[in-house]
Amino acid sequence: MSRVVLSIGSNLGDRLSRLQSVVDALDDRLRAVSPVYETDPWGGVDQGPFLNAVVIAEDPELDGHGWLAFAQRLEAAADRIRGQKWGPRTLDVDLVTVSDGDTEVISRDEGLTLPHPLAHLRAFVLIPWQAVDPEAGLTVTGAVKPVSRLLAELDPPDRDGVRLTPLVLGVAG
């Protein structure tokens, strides 16, 4: 069974609907959905705030490359244009980590780097992830570290830039 942690975000158009499109596409593969957070942009590009969340899903048919293709299809359906690095986007779907059973997938392929190489530096990933999976761990420089510890190591202004909203992503069923 393949399990994925996806970080989803949007800062263009109907941001909540863009995030909801990911939840809807996952359908019965969805295992958990974090609260929705409004977050300051990351990466130094002047732009509006993002809505961000983390979702966890499982699918016995998908591996890391399959999850990547799935994420890219969702971005394309949302008219994502890959322009400026860390720039505004209709939808961003990042694979944070993929596991095959109890084994975390490590990949340094040309198109697929797992776990996500910057996830441990991003409060907008760690805060929603911890909210939905308090025991989560992430491999950083070859060692698994608790998400709670990674989050505590971030600067307070980074953590403060991630604000809980009253918005909710609907789960069918």
Rosetta blueprint (number, residue, H / E / L):
1 M L
2 S E
3 R E
4 V E
5 V E
6 L E
7 S E
8 I E
9 G E
10 S E
11 N L
12 L L
13 G L
14 D L
15 R H
16 L H
17 S H
18 R H
19 L H
20 Q H
21 S H
22 V H
23 V H
24 D H
25 A H
26 L H
27 D H
28 D H
29 R H
30 L E
31 R E
32 A E
33 V E
34 S L
35 P L
36 V L
37 Y E
38 E E
39 T E
40 D L
41 P L
42 W L
43 G L
44 G L
45 V L
46 D L
47 Q L
48 G L
49 P L
50 F E
51 L E
52 N E
53 A E
54 V E
55 V E
56 I E
57 A E
58 E E
59 D E
60 P L
61 E L
62 L L
63 D L
64 G H
65 H H
66 G H
67 W H
68 L H
69 A H
70 F H
71 A H
72 Q H
73 R H
74 L H
75 E H
76 A H
77 A H
78 A L
79 D L
80 R L
81 I L
82 R L
83 G L
84 Q L
85 K L
86 W L
87 G L
88 P L
89 R L
90 T L
91 L L
92 D E
93 V E
94 D E
95 L E
96 V E
97 T E
98 V E
99 S E
100 D E
101 G L
102 D L
103 T E
104 E E
105 V L
106 I L
107 S E
108 R E
109 D L
110 E L
111 G L
112 L L
113 T E
114 L E
115 P L
116 H L
117 P L
118 L L
119 A H
120 H H
121 L H
122 R L
123 A H
124 F H
125 V H
126 L H
127 I H
128 P H
129 W H
130 Q H
131 A H
132 V H
133 D L
134 P L
135 E L
136 A L
137 G E
138 L E
139 T E
140 V E
141 T L
142 G L
143 A E
144 V E
145 K E
146 P E
147 V H
148 S H
149 R H
150 L H
151 L H
152 A H
153 E L
154 L L
155 D L
156 P H
157 P H
158 D H
159 R H
160 D H
161 G L
162 V E
163 R E
164 L E
165 T L
166 P L
167 L L
168 V L
169 L L
170 G L
171 V L
172 A L
173 G L
